[in-house]
């Protein structure tokens, strides 16, 4: 994980100063990371002389969380950012944390207004609905109504731990 380093001139030199460098970091199996990488590939294909893309995908969610926590500890990523991907943009010597897929789309729509991102925006909205429905289903399946909860304190402890673990998951 330490092989991914950010900052001025730490992983490569941009071909020239007016190239925008986008860096996306996420984890394997994360649909938002995959979407961000598809969006950035499209931008790079459309603007090959203006955009450079660097992407790193952690092998597991736990590896990503470890990377994210280490970047929060050094203030490279704001403490409130808890999901994948993490997207940065660099122009010349200035690197800026953009956010996740939502903020990436917002930035690109402002920076490249002629680029039609309607399909990508629709993919993002469909993914948001899918994730919200999955979370609602998982919560209702793990949290039965109080009258159906177990009277056994050990079973209640296990249910509470399962509920807390689900709440901590990164989408």
C-alpha positions, 0 to 999 in steps of 0.5 A, a space after each residue: 500500500 505504501 507504493 502509492 504515494 502522492 504529492 509533488 513529483 512523488 510518482 511521476 512527472 507530468 508530460 507538461 504543466 497543463 496536463 490534469 492528473 487524476 488519481 483514483 484509489 479504491 478496492 477490487 469489487 467496489 462498483 463505485 471504484 469501477 465506475 470512476 475508473 471507467 469515467 476517467 478512462 473515457 476522459 483520457 480517451 477523449 482528451 489524451 493530450 490534456 489528461 493523465 490517469 493513475 489508478 490503484 485498486 487495493 486487493 481487498 476492502 480491508 487494504 483500502 480502509 487501511 490505506 484510507 486511514 493512513 491518508 486521513 492521519 496525514 490529512 491527505 484525505 478529509 476525516 469525513 470521507 469514508 467510501 471508495 473511491 478516493 479521487 485526486 486531481 493535480 494540475 502543475 504542482 497543486 494536488 486537490 482532493 476531489 472526493 468520490 465518484 459524485 464529486 468526480 462527475 461534478 468536477 468533470 461536468 464543470 471542467 469539460 462541459 462539452 463532454 456528455 456524461 449523461 450515461 455515466 450519471 445514469 450509471 451512478 444514480 442506478 448504483 446509488 439506488 442499488 446500494 441503498 436497496 441492498 443496505 435497507 434489505 440487509 438492515 431489515 434482515 439483520 434487525 428483526 422487530 423488538 418482539 422477535 428479538 431473542 430473549 437470550 442475552 448471548 444471541 442479542 450480543 451477536 445480533 448487535 455486533 452484526 448490526 454494528 459491523 454492517 453499519 461500518 462497511 464501506 460501500 
